Amino acid sequence: MRVNVLGPLQVLVGGAPVEVRGKRLRWLVLRLAQEPGQVVASERLIADLWPDSPPVDGPAALQSLVSRLRRTLGASSVSSHPLGYRLEASTDVEEFLRTRDARLWRGAAFEEAPFAVDEAARLALLRDDLAGLEALALAHPLREDVQARLMLALHAAGRRSDALEVFARVRGLLADELGVDPGEVLAAAHLTVLQERASRGNLPAAVGSFVGREADLARLSSLLRDNRLVTLTGFGGVGKTRLALTYAASVAEAWFVELDSAADPLAALDAALGPNPLATPVFSRLGSSLVVLDNCEHVVSAAAGLCVQLLASAPDVRVLATSREPLGIPGEVVHPVAPLDLDHAVRLFSARVGGALELDVRRLCAALDGIPLALELAAARARSLSSAQLEARVDSRLRLLDRGSRTGPARHRTLRAVIDWSWELLSDAERLLLARLGVFVGGATAAAVHAVCGAGLRRGTPSLGTPTSQRTHDPRQDQDLWDTEDQLAALVEKSLVVRAGERYRLLETVREYALEQNQADPAAHAAYYVALAEQNEPLLRGPRQLEALKVFDVERANLDAAQTWAVQHDAALARRMMAARTWHLLVMTKRFEEIRRWAPLTPDDPLAEVLAALGTPKALAAAERLWQADVPTALCALMLTSGQVWGEAELGNRLSALANRLERSEDEWMRAFSVLVRGVVAGEFSDGAAPKAEAAYREALRGFREVGDRWAVVFGLSCLVMVLMNRGAHAAGFEAVSEARKVAEELGEPDSVLVPMSVLMQTARLKIRIGDLQGAREDLALVPASSLELDQGRLAQAYGEVAYFSGDFEEAVTLYRSALDATEESAAVQFRATVHAGLGLALTRLGRLEEAGVEHGKALSIAASSADGPARAMVLEWYADWLFVQSDVRGAAVALDEAERLRGGPSSDPAVVQLRDRVRAEVGVDR
């Protein structure tokens, strides 16, 4: 699918245009197209789509809108995620950013979308479309950010007076209509336009475009208005100097002082001010200027001393310093400079390359951490490497980006030189910790850093500048342990570690450098994360479930890295990790691909052997060993696969014995699970025991609620819903499935947890039976695509039921047959029996009685091989319908009586009740 927004909205599906009707539906497409391939948070979508009058139930309204869009463009056009939705389409914006082909434009970008003004302005600037930007500013006269961009664009085009007219107009409008003065962004643009070439100072002229720092410039303007010393900190090459110079260009007098090789910062300042024939004291020559002290980290103490003197002796001077760490003096305000976000990184790289590239630019920019210097170096390499070579080498950043500007500072000529510069400024202990931090993937908590990296951070550690082969171990290093958190804080201050909340991480560029030092301890890392997984695994079945889920999700990359090391080096540790992660991957998140990935790599492990055969009919020799393990993970794995190992009769006996064993457990969860198993035995392996199954499921639910296991509540409700649906208690079933869906959403997406049948599917099927066919279609549109045959079959069956109850019996026949085709190799006999029976019902309504009889015969034959009494009862009830149409009233009565026996009571399904009444009336049975 392709979505074009560089002009009026255009959607192409399979190359053919599809009309999207309705303002808000078109807004939804446009909003998702602003971030193609990215998950857009639900709250952001709601805020943008209903800016003035948000709906009472925003998530439900958004979900309904998404469902309508899927019906228009196809079920796979928008995918659902725990935080929001993602558009599964390419856009002309992506192509334009990659190729800069102006022919893609058909008009103004995002012209229908009031929430996309920023994006439209950005694209107009990229296209050098000054007329388009003027039109956008005219349409949004009070949008200060848009007016500021127009002012700067006019100024850059040599239309300084026009730019000043824009400012005067907007200032007047703000005063007249809102009673406010221009904000920081507009004021900063005004300062830039006002600057004269004759301004005093020694600032070097800018080379190349300046991308993505509008917010930083506005923040600097505010900070330097209220403070006299602001220090820009950040990783080397992140753009601190360029940001400082760009801001300095907007003031009347600014002096630039480079300190990278200055032994005496005061002398460097004096030299920057130029000839001084009257020998005037340095500080008195500054007046009310701005002093930019660049690259202070190499002489940080001397630079700090200079600032103290300067601020005390020149009361009208302001200082803007750049450094990889703060100066640490009173009055200093620190403004961290982050790498560019992905969109701005793509803009910068594309601008520097200057032509089309056949590569994934977003992946490349993400791999380079959005560091401007790295992007500049990569753009230079793009002139000598093919796109394929560049893409293949991007994960080896330090080798790839090994050449740069011949005239730039030595510390910026290669990516390695950037980190070498910072490395040389570290203490031995800081170097050792940084080198060890490379073992973490995706960051870590301070506790993890201390546990994995803390040993040996002490004075006297040999320099990591020494080759590894020449380093010796000093026994005294086992004493005088440095405090890990102090060293970690020092690395954060020096812009080599990024802190986000409670987590610390390395940029991938720094991580690659750190790993080269050969100080990381993957064994300690693996041991820590196995222990962390084991600690949190039991919590997944109790009141701290959400907390534990967050740990498994946040630490997923570290858990993967630990498991990778374990399967290669420590089989026992690999088995422990498999056991500790399976509940999360299999039960809580249904990540079957992850299970299939790890299970075959885990040696001599019955759990792994059982899991490796998920979804296959392969007999499992390991199942017998696993059967004796009263561990939740093992029990769940066996529940999924045991039908492939033992016959139904033996499996029913085994499950009964298992329930007897578990009910004696001291663990509350185990006892509740034993009741659930009894419900399964009664409902799926017995005749006439559906009431007993229903009672067992309700009792198990009470236990699971007391334990606080949301997943088990959803599972138990799903089982209960199947019993209620089978006996026709649709209202009670809908109440139960609604609770299941609500609880499942606390865990993530409704279909992200492992249950006997998709919660969304059950909801849809119950809506069908209570007459809400439109609601059923909307729910089915939300069911995620699955590669599992049974899932595909169930979805086709559900759509078949929608068609049947809509009166479209031909469509129902087609869909039921699709369900059978999808599950041709499946061992789900109950499912196939009910689909054949449903097909028989649809054919009967079409008057094709002979074909219907064939399908009912198949349903009866298949159901006969199952011990599932309720499923066989349903097949008989639908067979009775066919018999009655054939005028075989006696046969219909016998079938209904047998169905009642198999279920353990009469069905309350209105269609079955009506049929039973008519049959009894015909045969003269008193009701």
Buried (B, 14 or more C-beta within 10 A) or exposed (E): BBBBBBBEBBBBBEEEEBEBEEEEBBBBBBBBBBBBEBBBBBEBBBBBBBEEEEBEEBEEBBBBBBBBBBEBBBBEBBBBBEBBBBBBBBBBBBBBBBBBEEEBBBEBBBBBBEBBBBBBBBBBBBBEBBEBBBBBBEBBBEBBBBBBBBBBBBBBEEBBEBBBEBBEEBBEEBEEEEEEEBBBBBBBBBBBBBBEEEBBBEBEEEEEEBBBBBEBBBBBBBBBEEBBBBBBBBBBBBBBBBBBBBBBBBBBBBBBBBBBEBEEBBEBBBBBBEEEEEEEEBBEBBEEBBBBBBBBBBBBEBBBBBBBBBBEEBEEBBBBBBBBBBBEBEEBEBBBBEBBEBBBBBBBBBBBBEEEBEBBBBEBBBBBBBBBBBBBBBBBBBEEBEBEBBBEBBEEBBEBBBEBEEEEBEBBBBBBBBBBBBBEBBBBBBBBBBBBBBBBBBBBBBBBBBBBBBBBBBEEBBEBEEEEEEBEEEEEBEEEEBEBBEBBBBBBBBBBBBBEEEBBBBBBBBBBBBBBBEBBBBBBBBBBBBBBBBEBBBBBBBEBBEEBBEBBBBBBEBBBBBBBBBBEEBBEBBBBBBBBBBBBBBBBBBBBEBBBEBBBBBEEBBBBBBBBBBBEEEEBEBBEBBBEBBBBBBBBBBBBBBBBBBEBEEBBBBBBEBBEBBBEBEBBBBBBBBBBBBBBBBBBBBBBBBBBBBBBBBBBBEBBBEBBBBBBBBBBBBBBBBBBBBBBBBEBBBBBBBBBBBBBBEBBBBBBBBBEBBBBBBBBBBBBBEEBBEBBBBBBBBBBEBEBBBBBBBBBBBBBBBBBBBEBBEBBBBBBBBBBEBBEEBEBBBBBBBBBBBBBBBBBBBEBBEBBBBBBBBBBEBBEEBBBBBBBBBBBBBBBBBBBBBEBBEBBBBBBBBBBBBBBEBBBBEBBEEBBEEBBEBEEEEE
